[in-house]
Amino acid sequence: YERRYQVTIPYETVKNLIDKSDFFITYIPFPEKAIVLLDSICVYCKEKKLPQVNPELVDKILTEKTHIPTRLTDQLKEKLVNLESLLSSRIVQQKEAIDQLSSAIRRSFLLIGKRKKPLASFLFLGPTGVGKTETAKTIAQLFFGSQEYLIRFDMSLYQTKEDIHNLIGSLDSGKPGLLTSAIREKPYGVLLLDEIEKADRNLINIFLTLTDEGYFVDGFGKRVDAKNLVVIATSNAGGQMLYSLNTQAVKMPVLNDLGGAQPDGRRRNTPSEVENTASSNLIDYLINKRIFTPEFLNRFDGVIVYKPLSQQALVTIAKTMLDKIKKDIFSLYKVNLEVSDQLINQLVVKTYDPRFGARNLERTIRTQIEDTLAKIILQKQIKEGETISL
């Protein structure tokens, strides 16, 4: 390679090449994967007229080919330091969840290239429509460059032992599993397991191995590597209980920023303290009801609780949804769209139910806003450059 590409390849580069290709390229055997990577690096050096293949180029080219961070670059460090603000720009009214998640991600990513477990693993708890899936999408975008690196499975479809074969494959059928095929096609990214509490218990045991060892064995006895994935399981279990606890927290007044004292001299908890208590109570409830075992919960890097959303949070979400519609409509038809605050508030009040988060709002915007726009545009009631006011 040195003669072919007229470059020098130091020992440190060769060592880094072998170590990184071994850890990050999981479905190509040695020496093929090291040779293929070295060839790509040398081609890059020739194009850039670089005389030497430095160890850092191994990480650069490997990241470009796989979209996985192979080391803590300055860009990645900046994302990790500012993770709370990056997540908060997409996830509304979940400060405590975002703070806890950000801390756990920073801890996990410090060991990039050394962890034998997945890059990180989390269990997201909370009612439907409060930002759990949106968080998974945001993590895929931030750390892998695109939401296309999100692999999503609905665990409610896998409630029997027979269903497991559809996920991990079976010798009897000879068919590969949906999960194993998806991971082998995209071994780098975010694996999202929705409604994990509904999965068959034998499947839960497979995920115990995955989160603890970074791999599992498929139906053909072959190892499926998951150490380059961020694994996120979600659950709505206990959502009604969390709603009740959150309602109590909202109703509880606070006398001052420090919690203050009640007239009888007793200290009153702050909303944050009440919320932490609600999270602990929810986890205790899930264990006592045998929905999850302590062993299962302890395998995750973090168990993150999302609280029910307020009406004001839904107003913010509605404006975000409408901003996207505005951009799409203008891009396609060169037509402007204005939606009054009064209409937005009416939509939120009409659809608000803290048990269902933003789901009802999303449906209502589709049926009332998008349907109205479709009629106006299709019936040619508006021209380019004009404004639709709702």
C-alpha positions, 0 to 999 in steps of 0.5 A: 500500500505504501508503494501503490499510493506513495504514502508512509503508514506508521505502526501507530496507524496500523494498530489503530486501524486493527483496533477500530476495524475490530470494534466498529466493523462487526459483520466483515471478517478479518483481514478483509475489513482492515484491508478495505478500510486501509484502502479507503484511507489511502485513496483519501490520502492520495486525493488530498496529496497527504504523504503520511497516513496518520492514526487520526485518519482511521477515525475520520474515514471510519466515521464517514463510512459508518456515521458512528462517532469512533472517538470524542472529536471536538464536534462531538464534545461540543454536542455533549456539553450542550446536549440539554439545550439541543434536546430542549429545542425539540422536546417540550416541557421535559426538563428533568427528563432531558437533564437526566438523559443528557448526564447519562449520555455523557457518561456513556459516550466517554467510553466510546470504542471501549464499551462492550455494551451498547453505546448507551441504553435507556428506558423511557417511561411516561404517557403517550404523546409526551416526547419519548419517540421524538427524543429517540429521533433527535438522538439519531439526528444529533449523533448519527447525522440523520433520522434514517439511522433509527430502527423502530419496532413495535413490541406489542406485535411480539407477545408470544414465543412464536412471534419471537421467531419473526424477530430473531429468525428460526431454523425451522422456517429458514427465514432471518429475523426482522430485528437481526436483519435490520441491525445487520443492515444498520449496525450503527444508530438508534434501536427503538423498542416501543411498548416494551412491557407488552413483549413476551417475557422470553423476548425481554430476556434477549434484550437483557443480554443485549443491554448487558453484553452488547449482543444477542444470539439469533435463531440460527445461533449466530451472534448479532452485535449491538454495541454500536447502537443506542438502545431505547425502550419505551413504555406507557405502563403506569401512565395513569398513575403518573398523571394522577401524581403529576396533577397533585404536584401541579396543585401543590403551591410553593411559597418561595424558590427554596420550598419555603415553610408552611404556616405550621412550620413544615417545609413544603416540597418544590415541584422538582422534588414532588416530580422526583418523588412521582418518578420513584413512585412510578418505578416502585409501582412497575416493580410491585405490579411485576411489569418490570423486574429490578434486574431489567431496570438495572440493565439500562444506563438510565430510566427516564420518566416523562411527565404529562404535558400542560396546555401551554406545552401543547401550544408550543408544540402546535406552533412547531407543527404549523411552522413545518406546514408553513415551510412545506406549503411555501416550498411546494406552492409558493403560498404563505400561511398565517394561523392566528394565536386564537385558532391555535389556542382553540385547537389546544383547548379542544383536544387537550387531554394530559393522558394522550399528550400531543397525539390528539393535537396532531390528529386535529391539525391534520383534519382541520388545518391540512384538510382546509389547506388542501381544499383551498389549494386544489380548488385554485382559490389562492395564487402564488405569493398570496397568503392563506389566513386561518 
